[in-house]
Amino acid sequence: MIRHRASIFVLFLAAGALSTACGSKHKAAAEGGAGAAEGDAAKAEGVVTVDGSSTVFPITEAVAEEFQKTSKHRVTVGVSGTGGGFKKFCQGEVAVTGASRPIKPSEVELCKKNGIEYIELPVAYDGLAVLVHPSNDWVDHMTVEELKKLWAPEAQGKVTKWSQIRDGWPDKEIHLFGPGVDSGTYDYFTKAIVGKEHASRGDYTSSEDDNVLVQGISTDPLALGFMGFAYYVENKGKMKVVPIDDGNPENGDGPIAPSQETVANGTYQPLSRPIFIYVSKKAADTPAVREFVDFYLDQAAKLAKEVGYIPLPEKAYALAKKRFSDRVTGSIFGGKGSKVGVSVEELLAG
């Protein structure tokens, strides 16, 4: 049975039980100041301010470009990472933020402190791709345990060579690349692989810009890194993807590579996840934000696929639209941050 039976539409069916009390690449901007009251982000009629995840950015950018072709409203899209985006959002600086993981407790508290009620809307599925240089001829797959051995905090300064990961691999240095600590992709990866968010070695090359990671991995024969699947698809000829074996035959036997199919059907585990936008409830009442989010949910399936992500089921988008229309606030994940291998049973038990 597929564990990603966490089909996102089920999340909405359990939303009431889990709802919390805090209830063109060239257009990067975020308007407003720290501590601004909610609604300041959308006080200028006709302007939609968006920030957040670099993973969600390609979808949001595509939506914004299409929206502005027929709309009188203007959209500004910034990229400061999931954590950075939530900081701005919960301080009332932006109306919408993209997130590659659910909101976590410290962010729930910040929103609550500033009187920000938020509407959580999943917009697509994504996979995290583990990548090496194309010339790497010794890695044909890795296990979750091998990744943990490599990325756990205690590996810092100690696990430094490929030969320490698996017998028979070369006695050469391993050079690690990954997202910065404000990234939701970093949060999710550490939770899925190490078992705890923000628990990893620190001696790796990090960047909030996935294109920097692509450059690093694609030019270093000894590199290994991870990033959102869409960035791998966009740069497929420059890097080699590593199939992952999670050791659980219920998800599919043996090593499985990320693809549109394996992420959608849940066999690529534990590195598959939904990605989100969060919308300020007060800002949602302005015509610009309301029309933008409605357009986003109408076009997300088509545009997500165009930029390398995996659309949600049609029913999920219908339920997301209802969630937005009804202004349902809070997080179906209980405001606890990254949730790995979400199951129907866990959600209903919540």
C-alpha positions as CSV (number, residue, x, y, z in Angstrom):
1,M,0.0,0.0,0.0
2,I,1.4,3.4,-0.9
3,R,2.3,5.5,2.1
4,H,1.7,8.8,0.2
5,R,-1.9,7.8,0.5
6,A,-1.4,11.2,2.1
7,S,-3.1,12.3,-1.0
8,I,-3.4,16.0,-0.3
9,F,-7.2,16.1,-0.6
10,V,-7.4,13.9,2.5
11,L,-5.5,16.7,4.4
12,F,-8.5,18.9,3.8
13,L,-11.0,16.3,5.0
14,A,-9.2,16.4,8.4
15,A,-8.6,20.2,8.3
16,G,-11.1,20.9,11.0
17,A,-9.5,18.5,13.5
18,L,-6.0,19.8,13.0
19,S,-6.7,23.5,12.6
20,T,-4.6,25.6,14.9
21,A,-5.7,28.5,17.0
22,C,-3.7,31.0,15.0
23,G,-6.4,31.2,13.2
24,S,9.9,36.8,-13.9
25,K,12.9,36.2,-12.0
26,H,13.5,39.9,-12.5
27,K,10.6,41.0,-10.2
28,A,11.8,40.5,-6.7
29,A,10.4,42.8,-4.1
30,A,8.8,42.7,-0.7
31,E,7.0,45.8,0.5
32,G,6.4,47.0,4.0
33,G,8.4,47.2,7.2
34,A,9.0,44.9,10.2
35,G,6.3,44.9,12.7
36,A,3.7,46.4,10.3
37,A,0.1,45.6,11.1
38,E,-1.6,42.9,9.1
39,G,-3.1,44.3,5.9
40,D,-0.2,46.8,5.4
41,A,1.2,44.4,2.9
42,A,-1.9,44.8,0.7
43,K,-2.8,48.4,1.6
44,A,-1.8,49.6,-1.9
45,E,-4.8,48.7,-4.0
46,G,-3.8,46.5,-6.9
47,V,-0.5,45.2,-5.6
48,V,0.0,41.6,-4.4
49,T,3.2,41.1,-2.4
50,V,4.6,37.6,-2.4
51,D,7.8,36.1,-0.9
52,G,9.2,32.9,0.5
53,S,10.4,29.5,-0.7
54,S,12.8,29.3,-3.7
55,T,11.2,25.9,-4.3
56,V,7.7,27.4,-4.7
57,F,9.1,30.4,-6.6
58,P,9.0,28.9,-10.1
59,I,5.3,28.1,-9.8
60,T,4.5,31.5,-8.3
61,E,6.5,33.3,-10.9
62,A,4.7,31.5,-13.7
63,V,1.3,32.2,-12.1
64,A,2.2,35.9,-11.6
65,E,3.3,36.3,-15.2
66,E,0.1,34.7,-16.6
67,F,-2.1,36.6,-14.1
68,Q,-0.6,40.0,-15.1
69,K,-1.3,39.4,-18.8
70,T,-5.1,39.9,-18.2
71,S,-5.2,41.6,-14.8
72,K,-4.9,45.3,-13.9
73,H,-3.2,44.2,-10.6
74,R,0.6,44.0,-10.1
75,V,2.4,41.1,-8.4
76,T,5.9,41.4,-6.8
77,V,7.6,38.1,-6.0
78,G,10.6,37.9,-3.7
79,V,12.7,34.9,-2.7
80,S,14.0,34.7,0.9
81,G,13.5,31.0,1.6
82,T,10.6,29.4,3.5
83,G,11.9,30.6,6.9
84,G,12.6,34.1,5.7
85,G,9.3,34.3,3.9
86,F,7.4,33.3,7.0
87,K,9.2,35.9,9.0
88,K,8.0,38.6,6.6
89,F,4.6,37.2,6.3
90,C,4.0,36.9,10.1
91,Q,5.1,40.5,10.5
92,G,2.6,41.6,8.0
93,E,5.1,42.6,5.4
94,V,3.8,40.4,2.6
95,A,0.3,39.1,1.7
96,V,1.3,35.7,0.4
97,T,4.3,33.5,1.2
98,G,5.5,30.3,-0.5
99,A,6.6,27.4,1.8
100,S,8.2,24.1,1.0
101,R,7.1,22.7,4.4
102,P,4.2,23.5,6.7
103,I,4.4,26.4,9.2
104,K,6.2,25.5,12.4
105,P,5.6,26.5,16.1
106,S,7.9,29.5,16.3
107,E,6.2,30.9,13.1
108,V,2.8,30.2,14.5
109,E,3.7,32.2,17.6
110,L,5.1,35.1,15.5
111,C,1.9,35.2,13.5
112,K,-0.2,35.1,16.6
113,K,1.8,37.8,18.3
114,N,1.2,40.1,15.3
115,G,-2.4,39.2,14.8
116,I,-1.9,37.4,11.5
117,E,-4.4,34.8,10.6
118,Y,-3.4,32.6,7.7
119,I,-5.0,30.3,5.1
120,E,-2.8,27.3,4.2
121,L,-3.1,26.1,0.6
122,P,-1.2,23.2,-0.9
123,V,-0.4,23.9,-4.6
124,A,1.7,21.0,-5.9
125,Y,3.8,18.0,-5.0
126,D,7.6,18.1,-5.0
127,G,10.4,15.6,-4.5
128,L,13.8,16.3,-3.1
129,A,16.5,15.0,-5.5
130,V,19.8,13.7,-4.3
131,L,22.4,14.6,-7.0
132,V,26.0,13.9,-8.0
133,H,28.3,15.0,-10.9
134,P,27.5,13.3,-14.2
135,S,31.0,11.7,-14.2
136,N,30.3,9.9,-10.9
137,D,30.4,6.2,-11.9
138,W,30.4,4.6,-8.5
139,V,27.0,5.8,-7.0
140,D,24.1,4.0,-8.6
141,H,21.8,4.4,-5.5
142,M,21.9,5.3,-1.8
143,T,19.9,4.2,1.2
144,V,18.3,6.5,3.8
145,E,20.8,5.2,6.4
146,E,23.7,6.1,4.2
147,L,22.4,9.6,3.7
148,K,21.9,9.9,7.5
149,K,25.4,8.7,8.1
150,L,26.6,11.4,5.8
151,W,24.4,14.4,6.9
152,A,23.9,13.8,10.6
153,P,25.5,16.4,12.9
154,E,28.0,14.0,14.3
155,A,29.4,13.4,10.7
156,Q,30.9,16.9,10.7
157,G,34.6,16.7,10.2
158,K,34.6,13.0,10.5
159,V,32.8,11.5,7.5
160,T,34.7,13.2,4.8
161,K,35.4,10.6,2.2
162,W,33.2,8.5,-0.2
163,S,34.9,5.3,1.1
164,Q,33.4,6.0,4.6
165,I,29.9,5.7,3.2
166,R,30.2,2.4,1.4
167,D,32.9,-0.2,1.0
168,G,34.3,-0.1,-2.6
169,W,33.6,3.6,-3.1
170,P,36.8,5.7,-3.8
171,D,39.0,7.0,-1.0
172,K,38.4,10.5,-2.1
173,E,36.9,13.6,-0.5
174,I,33.2,14.1,-0.7
175,H,32.1,17.7,-1.3
176,L,28.6,18.5,0.0
177,F,26.1,21.0,-1.3
178,G,22.6,21.9,0.0
179,P,20.1,24.7,0.8
180,G,20.7,27.2,3.6
181,V,19.1,26.8,7.0
182,D,16.3,29.3,6.1
183,S,15.1,26.9,3.4
184,G,12.1,24.7,3.9
185,T,13.9,22.1,1.7
186,Y,16.6,22.0,4.3
187,D,14.1,21.6,7.1
188,Y,12.3,18.8,5.3
189,F,15.4,17.0,4.3
190,T,16.9,17.0,7.8
191,K,13.5,15.8,9.2
192,A,13.2,13.0,6.6
193,I,16.8,11.8,6.7
194,V,18.2,12.7,10.1
195,G,15.0,12.7,12.0
196,K,14.9,16.2,13.2
197,E,14.6,19.6,11.6
198,H,17.8,21.7,11.5
199,A,19.9,18.7,12.7
200,S,22.7,18.3,10.2
201,R,26.4,18.8,9.8
202,G,27.4,22.4,9.1
203,D,30.5,21.9,7.0
204,Y,28.8,21.9,3.6
205,T,28.4,24.6,0.9
206,S,25.0,26.1,1.4
207,S,22.9,28.6,-0.6
208,E,19.3,29.8,-0.6
209,D,19.7,30.0,-4.4
210,D,19.2,26.6,-6.0
211,N,21.1,27.8,-9.1
212,V,24.2,28.2,-7.0
213,L,23.8,24.6,-5.9
214,V,23.4,23.4,-9.5
215,Q,26.6,25.2,-10.5
216,G,28.5,23.6,-7.6
217,I,27.3,20.1,-8.2
218,S,27.6,20.2,-12.0
219,T,31.3,21.4,-11.9
220,D,32.7,19.2,-9.1
221,P,33.3,15.5,-9.8
222,L,33.3,14.7,-6.1
223,A,30.1,16.6,-5.3
224,L,26.9,15.3,-3.7
225,G,23.9,17.6,-2.9
226,F,20.2,17.9,-2.7
227,M,17.5,20.3,-4.0
228,G,14.0,20.4,-5.2
229,F,13.2,18.0,-8.1
230,A,12.1,20.8,-10.5
231,Y,15.6,22.3,-10.4
232,Y,17.1,18.9,-11.3
233,V,14.6,18.7,-14.2
234,E,15.5,22.1,-15.4
235,N,19.2,21.1,-15.3
236,K,18.9,17.4,-16.2
237,G,22.0,17.2,-18.4
238,K,24.3,18.9,-15.8
239,M,23.7,16.5,-12.9
240,K,23.1,12.8,-12.2
241,V,20.2,11.9,-10.0
242,V,20.6,9.2,-7.2
243,P,17.8,6.7,-6.7
244,I,17.0,6.3,-2.9
245,D,16.1,3.1,-1.1
246,D,14.1,3.8,2.1
247,G,14.0,0.1,3.1
248,N,10.2,-0.1,3.2
249,P,8.8,-2.4,0.5
250,E,5.3,-0.9,1.0
251,N,6.6,2.2,-0.9
252,G,8.1,0.1,-3.7
253,D,10.9,-2.3,-3.7
254,G,14.5,-1.2,-3.9
255,P,16.0,2.1,-4.9
256,I,13.6,4.5,-6.6
257,A,14.4,7.7,-8.5
258,P,12.3,10.8,-8.3
259,S,10.0,11.4,-11.2
260,Q,6.6,12.9,-11.9
261,E,5.1,9.4,-11.4
262,T,7.0,8.3,-8.3
263,V,6.5,11.5,-6.5
264,A,2.7,11.6,-7.3
265,N,2.1,7.9,-6.3
266,G,4.2,8.1,-3.2
267,T,6.8,5.4,-4.1
268,Y,9.6,7.9,-3.8
269,Q,10.0,8.1,-0.1
270,P,10.8,9.7,2.3
271,L,11.7,12.7,0.0
272,S,8.3,13.5,-1.4
273,R,6.1,16.3,0.0
274,P,3.4,18.8,-0.8
275,I,4.3,22.5,-1.2
276,F,2.2,25.5,-0.2
277,I,1.3,29.1,-0.3
278,Y,0.0,30.8,2.9
279,V,-2.4,33.8,2.5
280,S,-3.1,36.5,5.0
281,K,-6.8,36.3,5.9
282,K,-7.1,40.1,6.0
283,A,-5.2,40.6,2.8
284,A,-7.4,38.0,1.1
285,D,-10.3,40.4,1.4
286,T,-8.6,42.9,-1.0
287,P,-9.6,42.4,-4.7
288,A,-6.0,42.0,-5.9
289,V,-5.1,39.3,-3.5
290,R,-8.4,37.5,-3.8
291,E,-8.2,37.5,-7.6
292,F,-4.6,36.4,-7.6
293,V,-5.1,33.4,-5.3
294,D,-8.2,32.3,-7.2
295,F,-6.2,32.5,-10.4
296,Y,-3.3,30.6,-8.7
297,L,-5.5,27.7,-7.7
298,D,-7.2,27.6,-11.1
299,Q,-3.9,27.5,-12.9
300,A,-1.6,25.6,-10.4
301,A,-2.0,22.2,-12.0
302,K,-1.1,23.3,-15.5
303,L,1.7,25.7,-14.5
304,A,3.2,23.4,-11.9
305,K,3.7,20.7,-14.5
306,E,5.2,23.2,-16.9
307,V,7.9,24.2,-14.4
308,G,8.7,20.6,-13.4
309,Y,6.4,20.0,-10.4
310,I,3.7,17.5,-9.9
311,P,0.0,18.6,-9.9
312,L,-2.3,17.6,-7.0
313,P,-5.4,15.6,-7.8
314,E,-8.3,17.7,-9.3
315,K,-10.3,17.1,-6.1
316,A,-7.5,18.6,-4.0
317,Y,-7.6,21.9,-6.0
318,A,-11.4,22.0,-5.6
319,L,-11.1,21.6,-1.9
320,A,-8.3,24.1,-1.7
321,K,-10.6,26.6,-3.5
322,K,-13.3,25.9,-1.0
323,R,-10.8,26.3,1.9
324,F,-9.9,29.7,0.5
325,S,-13.4,30.8,-0.3
326,D,-14.5,29.9,3.2
327,R,-11.4,31.6,4.7
328,V,-10.5,28.5,6.8
329,T,-7.5,29.5,8.8
330,G,-4.8,27.5,10.6
331,S,-2.6,24.5,9.5
332,I,-3.9,21.0,8.9
333,F,-0.5,19.9,10.2
334,G,-1.1,21.4,13.6
335,G,1.6,24.1,13.1
336,K,4.3,21.6,13.9
337,G,6.5,22.0,10.8
338,S,7.7,19.3,8.4
339,K,5.7,16.1,8.4
340,V,7.2,13.1,6.6
341,G,5.2,10.3,5.0
342,V,1.9,11.7,6.1
343,S,-0.8,9.0,6.2
344,V,-4.5,9.0,6.3
345,E,-4.4,7.3,9.7
346,E,-2.2,10.0,11.2
347,L,-4.4,12.8,10.0
348,L,-7.6,11.2,11.1
349,A,-6.0,10.4,14.5
350,G,-5.1,14.1,14.8
